[in-house]
Amino acid sequence: MTINEIQDEIIEEFSGFDDWMDKYQLLIDLGNEQEPLEEKYKTEQNLIDGCQSRVWLQADYDDAEGVIRFSAESDALIVKGIVALLIRVLSGHTPKEILDADLYFIEKIGLKEHLSPTRSNGLLAMVKQMRLYALVFSEKR
């Protein structure tokens, strides 16, 4: 699936809910469904700056397929859901696809306007870090 197809799928899932409490619950459920990050990756180096809660992000480059695989964890339920969405959209794609992606789903599902300023900053920090990994991996190729 392309990044845009995945985003459209997420928009569809969230459009089934009118109430933001239900959307938050969906985020929490998505976070809880995510595989826990291996302890060895919960390092200072993998912590994302700019997040109020702690978020660890691990990126691995798959040489055979030419794609980046992300894994992450957070100690906050909603943030864990947000990072799960970002992983679902960006993981398994090439560095170029990640760098070129317009992450329109964030606005379309109303996430931007329903997050506190600190969570919004955290979301931007997570996206920035994922793009930074993509940039680094694209330079190495």
N, C-alpha and C positions, 0 to 999 in steps of 0.2 A: 504494500500500500504506500502511496505517496504521503508526504507530510500533510498536504492539503486534504486528502481523503480522510486521514485520521482526524484532522481538525474538524472536518464536516461531521464526522461520526460523533465526536464529543459534543459539538453544538446541538446535534440531534438529541443526544442523551439528556442534556441539560434543558432543552426546550420542553421536555415533558413535565417540568416543574415550574409553577408560577411563584411559589413561596420560597423566599431565600433560605428559610430554615431547612427546607427539603434539599436545596442545592448544597448547603453546608453539610448536611447529612451524607449526601452523595460523595462529596469531597472526602469526608472522614472515612466512608466505606472504601473508597478507592485507595486511600492511604493505608488502611488496614489490610487490604488485599495484596499490597506490594510486598515482595520478598524483603526480609530484613537485610540490612547491609552487614556484610561480614565484619566482625570486630576489628580485624587487621586494617580495615579502611577507615575506621573512626579515629582519624589522626588530626592533629592541628592543621596539617597541610591541606587536608580535604574539607576543612570547615569553610563555609562561605561567609566572607565578610559582608556586612550590610544587612544581615538577617538578625532580627530580634531573638528568635529562637535558634537553637543550634541545628544546622543543616550540614550534613556531610555529603559530598558529591564525589563519586569515583567514575572516571572515564577510562575505558580500555579500547584500544584500536585493534580491530580484527583485520589483520593483514590479508588473510585469504579473501575476505569479502570486501575489504576497503571501506568498512563502516565503523562507526563509534558506538559502543554499547555503554550506556550510563546506568549507574545504580546509585541510590541515595537513601538517606534516612533523616528524619527529623524527630525532635523530642516534642513537637507540637502537632496535634492531630490534623488541624486544617492545613498547616504548612506541609505536612506529610502527603496530604491529598493533592496539593498544588504541585509538589515536586513529582508525584506519581503521574499527573497529567503531562507535565513537561517531558518526562521520560518516555511516556507512551507516544508522544508526538515526535520527539527527536531521536530517540535511541534506535539503532539499526539503520541509520542513514549515513551517507558520505559526509565528510567535512564540508564539501561545497554545498550540498543540499541544506545542511544545517545553517551555514552562513548566509545562504540566499533566502531562507525561509522567512515569510511574513507570518508571524504568529498572531493571526487575526482572531483566533478562537478566544483569546483572553478577553477581548472586548466584547465579542459576540455573545458570550455566555454571561456577561455582566460582572465578571470577576473584578475587573479594574475598579468599578464604582462601588463594589460591596466589600472591599478590603480596607482595613485601617491603613493610614499612611505608612506605618512601620511594616505592615505585611506587604503593602505595594512595593516598598523599597526592597524588601526581601525577595519578592517575585522578580523584580528587575535584576537583582544581584544574581539570582539563580540562572536566569536567561543569559546574562552577561558571561557568567562563568562557563556555561555550556558552549556558548559561541567562542569563548577564549580557547577552550579545549579543541574545538573544531579548527580554529585558526592554527594552533600549534601543530595538530596532527596533519593539517594540509601542507604546512611548511616542511614537515619531515618527509613527505612523500616524494 
